[in-house]
Amino acid sequence: MVDPQNMRDTLRFWASGVSVVTTMNNDKPAGMTASAFNSLSLDPPQIVVCLHKSAYTAQMIQQSGTFAISLLSDDQRRVSELFAGRIAVEDISSRFNGLDTITAITGSPILSEAIAWLDCEVAKLHDGDTHWIIVGKVMAAGNSDARDPLIYFNRGYHQLGNSIEPGR
């Protein structure tokens, strides 16, 4: 079996957008940057996010039964670092200080500057050894096509490049 460092070194070549997963539980917001996020199905509309079992946000999602995904734009690197825990704050709720948020159906905070968002109810929770595999039923969604996404690749942040012509 592949060791964790080899796995990490290999997966650094998987380029992906950057998302922040959030929830609200007992009037306290929680959120974290999530790299393991993907669409599951369009009908019914479902997504998947995988969070480490020890993560406070994962525990709060289990309790609230709801969460939101905010997809970050290429000018939101600081937001990604804040929710990844790379910028020190008093507590997890303090990550939201100074950020504009909106709510949709579930009451989970949505980062208003995100280029897209999904508001979800937990449909299923699967045990993935060290992580929870959370299937979310998408209750509401929105987007703004005015900006490009923040991309994470090879252990760093990137901007979207040029389009490739069809047939190339």
Residue frames as qw, qx, qy, qz and C-alpha x, y, z in Angstrom:
[[0.000, 0.889, 0.457, 0.000, 0.00, 0.00, 0.00],
 [0.346, 0.621, -0.032, 0.702, 1.16, 3.56, -0.75],
 [0.412, -0.372, -0.487, 0.674, 2.40, 5.53, 2.26],
 [0.026, 0.875, 0.407, -0.261, 0.77, 8.89, 3.16],
 [0.178, -0.684, 0.263, 0.657, 3.71, 11.01, 1.94],
 [0.239, -0.001, 0.774, 0.587, 3.74, 9.27, -1.46],
 [0.126, 0.674, 0.724, 0.075, -0.02, 9.81, -1.70],
 [0.078, -0.870, -0.159, 0.460, 0.38, 13.52, -0.84],
 [0.241, -0.479, 0.500, 0.680, 3.24, 13.91, -3.35],
 [0.222, 0.234, 0.826, 0.462, 1.15, 12.30, -6.09],
 [0.062, 0.757, 0.650, -0.018, -2.11, 14.17, -5.45],
 [0.168, -0.647, -0.007, 0.743, -0.37, 17.56, -5.58],
 [0.097, -0.109, 0.624, 0.768, -0.71, 17.25, -9.37],
 [0.025, 0.602, 0.784, 0.149, -4.51, 17.22, -9.16],
 [0.010, 0.118, 0.007, 0.993, -5.65, 20.78, -9.94],
 [0.169, -0.603, -0.779, -0.027, -8.89, 21.81, -8.29],
 [0.152, -0.712, -0.114, -0.676, -10.97, 24.78, -7.35],
 [0.207, 0.063, -0.682, 0.699, -10.89, 25.93, -3.74],
 [0.464, -0.573, -0.481, -0.475, -14.00, 25.64, -1.60],
 [0.077, -0.231, 0.624, -0.743, -14.94, 26.65, 1.92],
 [0.470, -0.409, -0.755, -0.206, -17.49, 24.47, 3.72],
 [0.117, -0.257, 0.390, -0.877, -19.54, 26.19, 6.42],
 [0.409, -0.478, -0.768, -0.122, -22.32, 25.45, 8.85],
 [0.252, -0.477, 0.241, -0.807, -24.26, 27.11, 11.64],
 [0.612, -0.303, -0.728, 0.060, -24.96, 25.29, 14.88],
 [0.447, -0.677, -0.458, 0.364, -26.48, 26.88, 17.99],
 [0.096, 0.992, 0.083, -0.017, -25.96, 30.35, 16.46],
 [0.406, -0.685, 0.472, 0.380, -22.22, 29.70, 16.07],
 [0.726, 0.633, -0.204, -0.175, -20.71, 29.59, 12.57],
 [0.651, -0.415, 0.571, 0.278, -17.97, 27.12, 11.69],
 [0.716, 0.684, -0.047, -0.134, -16.05, 26.73, 8.47],
 [0.577, -0.468, 0.553, 0.377, -12.96, 25.27, 6.85],
 [0.382, 0.575, -0.534, -0.489, -11.25, 25.06, 3.49],
 [0.820, 0.023, 0.559, -0.124, -12.11, 21.74, 1.86],
 [0.097, 0.506, -0.679, -0.523, -10.05, 20.26, -0.95],
 [0.064, 0.088, 0.981, 0.159, -12.09, 17.05, -1.23],
 [0.435, 0.472, 0.372, -0.670, -15.31, 18.36, -2.79],
 [0.029, -0.062, 0.787, 0.613, -17.11, 17.14, -5.91],
 [0.641, 0.079, -0.113, -0.755, -20.42, 16.92, -7.70],
 [0.394, -0.047, 0.910, -0.124, -22.21, 13.59, -7.18],
 [0.244, 0.432, 0.817, 0.293, -25.35, 13.90, -9.32],
 [0.099, -0.100, -0.182, -0.973, -27.54, 16.46, -11.06],
 [0.662, -0.197, -0.159, -0.705, -30.84, 14.62, -10.50],
 [0.305, -0.912, -0.274, 0.037, -31.22, 14.49, -7.60],
 [0.284, 0.811, -0.282, 0.427, -28.83, 17.41, -7.06],
 [0.825, -0.551, 0.010, 0.120, -26.13, 16.09, -4.72],
 [0.328, 0.771, -0.479, 0.262, -22.53, 16.88, -3.87],
 [0.892, -0.274, -0.265, 0.244, -19.85, 15.14, -1.81],
 [0.055, 0.824, -0.407, 0.390, -17.39, 16.69, 0.61],
 [0.856, -0.147, -0.428, 0.251, -14.86, 14.75, 2.70],
 [0.155, -0.819, 0.282, -0.476, -13.75, 16.18, 6.05],
 [0.380, 0.229, -0.796, 0.411, -11.34, 14.82, 8.65],
 [0.555, -0.536, -0.631, -0.076, -13.28, 13.35, 11.56],
 [0.493, -0.403, -0.390, 0.665, -11.37, 15.47, 14.08],
 [0.121, 0.274, 0.181, 0.937, -12.27, 18.74, 12.31],
 [0.122, 0.309, 0.536, -0.776, -14.51, 21.00, 14.39],
 [0.436, 0.258, -0.236, -0.829, -16.52, 21.94, 11.29],
 [0.443, 0.006, -0.851, -0.282, -17.19, 18.26, 10.51],
 [0.158, -0.256, -0.839, 0.453, -18.49, 17.76, 14.04],
 [0.232, 0.347, 0.259, -0.871, -20.73, 20.82, 13.75],
 [0.457, 0.157, -0.546, -0.684, -22.12, 19.60, 10.41],
 [0.327, -0.142, -0.934, 0.024, -23.02, 16.29, 12.03],
 [0.029, -0.369, -0.665, 0.648, -24.92, 18.15, 14.74],
 [0.282, 0.407, 0.041, -0.868, -26.65, 20.71, 12.50],
 [0.599, 0.350, 0.719, 0.040, -27.40, 18.40, 9.57],
 [0.450, 0.869, 0.204, 0.022, -26.74, 21.26, 7.15],
 [0.519, -0.435, 0.269, 0.684, -23.83, 22.95, 5.39],
 [0.481, 0.858, 0.057, -0.172, -22.93, 25.28, 2.53],
 [0.729, -0.028, 0.309, 0.611, -20.10, 25.22, 0.02],
 [0.176, 0.935, -0.027, -0.305, -18.64, 28.53, -1.21],
 [0.812, 0.261, 0.213, 0.476, -16.40, 28.30, -4.30],
 [0.317, -0.747, 0.025, 0.583, -13.68, 30.94, -4.06],
 [0.537, 0.840, 0.025, 0.078, -12.59, 33.41, -6.73],
 [0.780, 0.250, -0.159, 0.551, -8.97, 34.02, -7.66],
 [0.074, 0.627, -0.242, 0.736, -8.89, 37.14, -5.47],
 [0.713, -0.570, 0.036, -0.407, -9.84, 35.19, -2.33],
 [0.665, 0.265, -0.620, 0.321, -6.52, 33.52, -1.48],
 [0.049, -0.348, 0.569, -0.743, -6.52, 35.13, 1.97],
 [0.752, -0.176, 0.104, -0.626, -10.00, 33.71, 2.65],
 [0.896, 0.127, -0.422, -0.046, -8.75, 30.24, 1.73],
 [0.452, 0.310, -0.626, 0.555, -5.76, 30.58, 4.04],
 [0.358, -0.343, 0.370, -0.786, -7.97, 31.92, 6.84],
 [0.867, -0.108, 0.053, -0.484, -10.36, 28.95, 6.67],
 [0.836, 0.234, -0.476, 0.139, -7.44, 26.52, 6.26],
 [0.731, -0.657, -0.095, 0.156, -6.14, 27.69, 9.64],
 [0.703, 0.228, -0.032, 0.673, -3.00, 29.32, 8.23],
 [0.003, 0.545, -0.104, 0.832, -3.99, 32.70, 9.70],
 [0.259, -0.188, -0.785, 0.531, -4.31, 32.72, 13.48],
 [0.376, -0.507, -0.218, -0.744, -7.70, 33.68, 14.92],
 [0.371, -0.368, 0.558, -0.644, -9.16, 33.58, 18.42],
 [0.552, 0.086, 0.802, -0.212, -11.54, 30.72, 17.58],
 [0.311, 0.221, 0.795, 0.471, -13.13, 29.15, 14.51],
 [0.139, 0.822, 0.547, -0.078, -16.13, 31.50, 14.64],
 [0.171, -0.783, 0.108, 0.589, -13.69, 34.44, 14.39],
 [0.420, 0.007, 0.658, 0.625, -12.83, 33.34, 10.84],
 [0.183, 0.692, 0.641, 0.276, -16.06, 35.02, 9.77],
 [0.199, -0.785, -0.183, 0.557, -15.17, 38.43, 11.27],
 [0.016, -0.608, 0.313, 0.730, -15.05, 41.08, 8.56],
 [0.065, 0.021, 0.852, 0.519, -16.49, 38.77, 5.88],
 [0.560, 0.117, 0.006, -0.820, -19.88, 39.40, 4.30],
 [0.098, 0.064, 0.992, 0.055, -22.13, 36.35, 4.40],
 [0.586, -0.041, -0.196, -0.785, -25.61, 35.53, 3.20],
 [0.386, -0.004, 0.894, -0.230, -27.93, 32.65, 4.01],
 [0.397, -0.008, -0.640, -0.658, -30.25, 30.68, 1.79],
 [0.733, -0.307, -0.425, -0.434, -32.49, 27.82, 2.93],
 [0.784, -0.201, -0.540, 0.231, -30.50, 25.98, 5.62],
 [0.404, -0.914, 0.004, -0.046, -29.14, 28.98, 7.51],
 [0.805, -0.191, 0.139, 0.544, -25.54, 27.98, 6.87],
 [0.026, -0.840, 0.130, 0.526, -23.32, 31.00, 6.16],
 [0.743, 0.476, 0.310, 0.353, -22.41, 31.52, 2.50],
 [0.392, -0.423, 0.139, 0.805, -19.46, 33.74, 1.62],
 [0.413, 0.792, 0.314, -0.321, -21.09, 36.51, -0.41],
 [0.135, 0.781, -0.444, -0.417, -17.94, 37.17, -2.47],
 [0.555, -0.099, 0.805, 0.185, -17.75, 33.54, -3.66],
 [0.222, 0.247, -0.571, -0.751, -18.16, 32.89, -7.39],
 [0.639, -0.167, -0.594, -0.459, -20.65, 30.09, -6.69],
 [0.265, -0.262, 0.720, -0.585, -22.33, 28.43, -3.72],
 [0.571, -0.194, -0.736, -0.308, -24.41, 25.40, -2.78],
 [0.420, -0.347, 0.463, -0.699, -26.66, 25.22, 0.29],
 [0.565, 0.078, -0.802, -0.177, -27.13, 21.63, 1.47],
 [0.775, -0.410, 0.256, -0.407, -28.83, 19.27, 3.87],
 [0.137, -0.402, 0.905, 0.017, -26.84, 16.20, 4.90],
 [0.810, 0.113, -0.296, -0.494, -28.35, 13.30, 2.93],
 [0.968, -0.108, -0.202, 0.098, -25.88, 10.61, 4.01],
 [0.194, -0.822, 0.521, -0.120, -22.79, 10.33, 6.16],
 [0.955, 0.151, -0.248, 0.058, -20.31, 7.56, 5.36],
 [0.635, -0.677, 0.322, 0.187, -17.35, 6.39, 7.41],
 [0.710, 0.653, -0.218, 0.150, -14.16, 6.83, 5.36],
 [0.776, -0.056, -0.351, 0.521, -11.66, 5.72, 8.02],
 [0.374, -0.227, -0.249, 0.864, -10.03, 9.05, 8.98],
 [0.132, 0.031, -0.165, -0.977, -12.64, 11.16, 7.16],
 [0.451, 0.473, 0.630, -0.419, -16.40, 11.57, 6.98],
 [0.093, 0.136, 0.664, 0.729, -17.75, 11.30, 3.44],
 [0.231, 0.476, 0.497, -0.687, -20.68, 13.69, 3.53],
 [0.152, 0.383, 0.711, 0.569, -23.32, 13.54, 0.80],
 [0.095, 0.370, 0.300, -0.874, -25.22, 16.79, 0.57],
 [0.267, 0.639, 0.696, 0.190, -28.66, 17.26, -0.96],
 [0.196, 0.027, 0.103, 0.975, -28.47, 20.66, -2.68],
 [0.056, 0.681, 0.661, -0.309, -31.41, 22.78, -1.52],
 [0.229, 0.955, 0.098, -0.159, -30.31, 26.05, -3.18],
 [0.698, -0.070, 0.274, 0.658, -27.44, 27.23, -5.38],
 [0.224, 0.956, 0.100, -0.163, -26.19, 30.41, -6.97],
 [0.729, -0.030, 0.244, 0.639, -23.31, 31.74, -9.04],
 [0.129, 0.923, -0.059, -0.359, -21.64, 34.79, -10.49],
 [0.855, 0.277, 0.241, 0.367, -19.78, 34.29, -13.74],
 [0.151, 0.982, -0.073, 0.090, -18.01, 37.64, -13.46],
 [0.182, -0.784, 0.591, -0.045, -14.74, 36.26, -11.99],
 [0.686, 0.310, -0.658, -0.022, -12.40, 33.29, -12.34],
 [0.866, -0.470, -0.152, -0.069, -11.94, 30.56, -9.72],
 [0.234, -0.742, 0.619, -0.104, -9.05, 30.19, -7.31],
 [0.908, 0.213, -0.357, -0.056, -7.10, 27.05, -8.29],
 [0.537, -0.654, 0.530, -0.049, -4.95, 24.90, -6.01],
 [0.915, 0.373, -0.140, 0.061, -2.22, 22.89, -7.76],
 [0.734, 0.291, -0.352, 0.503, 1.23, 21.56, -6.81],
 [0.530, -0.463, -0.454, 0.546, 0.95, 22.90, -3.24],
 [0.155, -0.245, -0.027, 0.957, 0.18, 26.45, -4.35],
 [0.361, 0.694, 0.453, -0.426, -2.54, 28.82, -5.50],
 [0.293, -0.001, 0.590, 0.753, -2.98, 29.60, -9.19],
 [0.434, 0.478, 0.106, -0.756, -5.18, 31.55, -11.55],
 [0.763, 0.411, 0.498, -0.029, -7.04, 30.02, -14.44],
 [0.323, -0.315, 0.519, 0.726, -5.03, 30.11, -17.67],
 [0.362, 0.329, -0.368, -0.791, -6.05, 30.54, -21.28],
 [0.846, 0.218, 0.324, -0.362, -8.73, 28.40, -22.91],
 [0.334, -0.241, 0.809, 0.419, -7.53, 25.61, -25.17],
 [0.490, 0.299, -0.357, -0.737, -8.95, 25.59, -28.68],
 [0.882, 0.078, 0.347, -0.310, -11.27, 22.64, -29.50],
 [0.900, 0.427, -0.075, 0.037, -9.46, 19.78, -31.20],
 [0.271, 0.733, -0.542, 0.308, -6.07, 20.51, -29.63]]
